[in-house]
Amino acid sequence: MKIVAIYGSSRKNGNGAALVERAINNFADKNPEVNRYYLSEIDIKSCMGCFACRKKEMCVRKDDMSNLLQDIIESDFVIFSSPVYMYDATGSFRLMINRMYPMLGGEPGKYTKRYTHKKCMIIMTQGAPTIMFRGAGRIIKRIIKSFGFDVFGLVRMGFANERGAVEKNERVLRKIDNVCSKVIKKL
Ligand SMILES: Cc1cc2nc3c(=O)[nH]c(=O)nc-3n(C[C@H](O)[C@H](O)[C@H](O)COP(=O)(O)O)c2cc1C
């Protein structure tokens, strides 16, 4: 199977990254091909708003998003992860989301999905407790669903400022495993 892992945090040893690795480990038996994308290290330019992708499924901008989008399209499972920065996902994560627009077709304003039932999960970390900033995850989930994904779980982790905090958070680790077992049943 093909897994795409997307890291929206610059902290490669941060909590979100650890949760992505935990999720990937759940698929060890499936001998997965894993393509990892660290968004802060790759070149994803802004969407130009030209709507060329509505007529033909391609983006006029040539940068690292071409490979990332192709991998997403060919994937069996995508793990999206981002910290909450200023009530939202990180800027690099939002740039990527905008550049996923070629997953939609149709006239501007009346979009159609080019893909359906793609499998994914979303992981969001934040400094505050998880009762706060829930809107960030909600909007990211809604956008990702609009691209034709079935979101198997949105896992939030609070109190995530300290690196390594994840190791003491049994509840969030269990949640990751539960979401992955739901995905495995549908493979
Ligand atoms: C620029 C910036 C903005 C942030 N904004 C928020 C925020 O709005 N709400 C929140 O709970 N935490 C906020 N945080 C804390 C991060 O969400 C937290 O450090 C991050 O989730 C840690 O995850 P990581 O270990 O995966 O990088 C912010 C941190 C930074 C650096």
The ligand as an ORCA input file, in Angstrom:
! r2SCAN-3c Opt
* xyz 0 1
  C       3.543     31.061     15.801
  C       2.818     30.139     16.738
  C       1.442     30.238     16.863
  C       0.756     29.396     17.723
  N      -0.608     29.530     17.847
  C      -1.285     28.682     18.672
  C      -2.703     28.795     18.804
  O      -3.363     29.615     18.188
  N      -3.324     27.939     19.671
  C      -2.628     26.984     20.394
  O      -3.254     26.250     21.150
  N      -1.295     26.857     20.257
  C      -0.609     27.672     19.420
  N       0.753     27.525     19.267
  C       1.438     26.393     19.952
  C       1.624     25.231     18.959
  O       0.362     24.796     18.467
  C       2.325     24.056     19.618
  O       3.597     24.459     20.054
  C       2.438     22.918     18.599
  O       1.203     22.284     18.474
  C       3.446     21.880     18.939
  O       3.284     20.838     18.007
  P       4.562     20.132     17.322
  O       5.340     19.556     18.481
  O       3.936     19.100     16.474
  O       5.313     21.174     16.551
  C       1.462     28.390     18.442
  C       2.850     28.280     18.292
  C       3.523     29.140     17.455
  C       5.026     28.989     17.313
*
